[in-house]
Amino acid sequence: MILPIYLYGQPVLRKVAADIEPDYPELQELIKNMFETMWNAEGIGLAAPQIGLPIRLVVIDLDPLAEDYPEYKEFRRVYINAHIIETSEETVSMEEGCLSVPGIHEKVTRPERIRVQYLDENMQEHDEWVEGFLARAMQHEFDHLEGKVFVDRLTPLRRQMNKNRLMNLLRGKAHCTYKTKRILK
């Protein structure tokens, strides 16, 4: 089932998400719906807060990037109760966009490598260092679990330059090809 994606301004996007228990109701169905919602919106990652659930659940599918990044062929992962434990001092800047902040794409500087702990969809524990584009995608999505969106990481100048676009999102003026949940007035 395709779910609406919550847009910038929705309070759930500013909440720190809670860890979930292994017996979370209908977890596998929720994961399936999140992938379907993400694919419908042509995204590569989706965090549960983006569909209105303040829980630590993220899906990432980097297969659409396989032409440029062959290592991500058929790469589809689920991250439950994910936490970034450590980051490298080295950083890299790259343009980002977000399904919850449509129409804005900006360069964001993030650590090049991260150490993450999470559970997969089978509740198996993982503790690993990740780098490259996957590290960026994980940091972007895991920010949602901490109540942040990528525009929070822009320089003050770039945020000011996007102020009108952000205000339009808050006013419910967004043009999306996918189902959304706009801010309630």
N, C-alpha and C positions, 0 to 999 in steps of 0.2 A: 504494500500500500504506500502510495506517495503521500508524504506528510508535508504540511506547510513549513517553510523555513522562516524563522523569526528574524526580523530585520532590526538594524541598529535602532536603539532606543527602547527595545523591549527589556524590562527589568531582569528577566532571567539571564540575559547575556552579561549582566554585571554581578551575578552571584557566584561565589566559590562553590563548585559542584561537590557533592558528597560521594564518597566511596560506596559501592554497591556490594551486596552480599551475593554469594553464589546462587542462592535460591530466588534472585530477583524475578518477579513474575514475567513470564513470557519473554525472557531475554533473547532467545534465538529469533523469535518473530520480530522483536524490536531491531535487532541487528540487520535482519533481512530488509526491513522497511527503511532503515537508515541508508543502506547501500542503494536501494531503489530510488530513494529521494535524492541522494547525491548524484546518481547517474542521470536522473531526469533533469537536474539542474546543471549538468555538465561540469560538476565539481570533481576534485580529486580527494577531498577530505570533508568530513562532517562530524561535528561534536554534538553530543546530546543536548546541550543548552541551545543549540541552533534550531532544535525542534521542540523547544519548550520544557525540556527535562533537565533539572539541575543535578545530573548524575555524571560520574566520571566514566564516560563511554565515548569512544572515537572510532570511526571507520576511515580507512585510507585505501585508495586504489590508484596506484601510480602507473598502471598498464597503459592509459592513454598517452603517457610520455615515453613509451618504449622505443619509439622511432629515434628520439634524441638521447634517451637513456636506456640502452638495451638491457641493462641489469634489472630494470623494473618490469620486464615482460611478465605478465600474469601476477604482478605483485598486488595482492589484496590482503589487508590485515585488519584485525580488530584489537583495540587497546582498551582494557578495562582497568579502572583504578590506577591509571598511569600517572607517574610523577617523575619529573626531571630531578635527578639527584646531584648531578655535577655538569658543568659546562667547560668548554675549552676557553682559553683567553683569546684565541684567534677568532676573528669574526669575518663574516662575508655579507655583502649587501646584494639584495636581489629584489626585483619587483614582485609584489604580492597583491592579491585581490581576495575578496571574501564573499561567499554567497549571502552573508548577513549584512554586507556593506556594498550593495551593487553599485556599479558605475565608478568606483574609486580604485585605482591601481597606483601604488607608490612603492618606492624602494624602501626596504626595511633591513636594518643591520641586525644580525643574529649571530650567536656563537656557531662556529663551524662544526663542532662535535658536541654531542650531549650523551650523558649516561642516563638511561631511563630504566625504571622498574615498572612492570605492568603485568597483568594477567591477559592471556589470550582468550578466545571464545570458548575454549575447553577448560578454563580456569587454571591453566598451567602458568607458573611463575616464570618471568623473564627478567634478567638484569643484564643490560648490554650497552655498549658504546655504539652510537650511530653517527654517521657523518653524511655529507653530501646533501642532495635534494631531499632525501628522506628525513634527515635531521631538521631541515627547514619546515617541511610539511608537518612533522610531529610538533615542533615548537609552535607553529601557527595554530594547530588544532588544540594542543594542550593549553595554550593561552585561554581558549574559551572555557576550559575547566577551572581557570583561576579568575574568571570574571573579566577577562580582557579581550579586546579586539585589536586587530593589527594597527588601526589608526592611532591607538594609544602609544605606539612605538615610533611614531613619526616625530621628526624634529618640530619644535614650535612653529617654525616658518612654514613647513609643509602642512601642518595641521591648520594653520591660519589660512593657507591657500585653498584648503578643502572645506573651510567653514560653511560656505553656502551649500555645498553638496550634502554635508552632514545635516545641516538644518532642514534641507528638503526631505531627507530621509525621516527626520523626526516629525515632519509635517505630513508624512504618509505619501510623499511624492517619490515613488520609486517605479522604475520600468523594468520588470522582470519577465522572463519567459516561463518561469516556474511559479508554483503556488507559494504564496508568502503569508505571513502574519505580520501586519503592520502594527505600529504603536497604537495603543488605545487612547482615544482622546477623552 
